[in-house]
Amino acid sequence: MQKRDGRCFSDEVLEVLRERAVALLEAGSSQLAIAAALGAHKNTVSRWLKAWRAGGEAALQRRKRGRRAQEQMRLSAAQAGEIRKLVTDKCPDQLKLPFALWSREAVRDLIRLRLGIALALRTVGDYLQRWGFTPQRPVKRALERQDAKIQGWLVEDYPKIAARAKAEGAEIHWGDETGISNQASYGRSFAPKGRTPVIARTAKRHTTSMISTVTNRGTARFMIYAGALNTALFLGFLKRLVRGAGHKIFLVVDNLKVHHANRIKAWVADHQDKIELFFLPPYAPEHNPDEFLNNDVKQSLGRQAVPKDQPGLQRNLRRYMRRLQRQPQKIQAFFRAPTTAYAA
């Protein structure tokens, strides 16, 4: 019989052969006879029996082949920890690398500059996967953003507003504006391979705008208008908002110039029994639940048939908003995001 080493056998077969080798040895067979009977190389049989004598029955059981975890890795545990911390805590440009984001190339260059070790891109990708890193779309943040003010709003300012609203029986509304276009980007569509779907739409750009508010009770108010928001439009929306409200409204908005207009301040001052305005810290849109409504609207309209004109665009928007008003649970979900849960 042709003799082969153990690498020619599957794990299951090897386990059976090791057990038979021990049984033959205990029956008085020599190692050469055992190798001949099992069709294995004499050196392979020798290793099996040596392992059995040292480890007993456990040494006969199948075991995972290949390298052990962390074995023969180019980066030591300390080096890997250093690179992982830098990638987690810093941006490439902060480390004087010519990249805006952490790509495999950027991590490769960081390892070479910091540790003097040259790695292939595939190896860098393996390290990133091993560390639990995944490719993600970055969140855009303004350079003018002031995190201390935002933290103060979350911890001190808003809790005071909420306490006042509860004491005065007021309802807190979160407001924002958004623009909708018939040229919006669309998602993916299933189609036969090699036959890219085609969406027919007019080349003329049509837009419309909307101002809206949401509450953590699941209510939404909105007004659709053309063009950019101005003082007259915002004032008209405030008047509609308080009309028939039955309670005082605390309206939280961002720092758009229109929101601070003198005409708005004067009108609000004359109607303090009905409404008060409060302002989010600058450049903190993720803490406004109404931003989530805007995102939901754009995604939903993007999945509908493309309108041919502005009236069609406004009809789609109005139809969707009225349907949303009948879904309080969906509106309340805008307050369950990690960045808006404080307002729930």
Order of alpha helices (4+ residues) and beta strands (2+ residues): alpha-alpha-alpha-alpha-alpha-alpha-alpha-alpha-beta-beta-beta-alpha-beta-alpha-beta-alpha-alpha-alpha
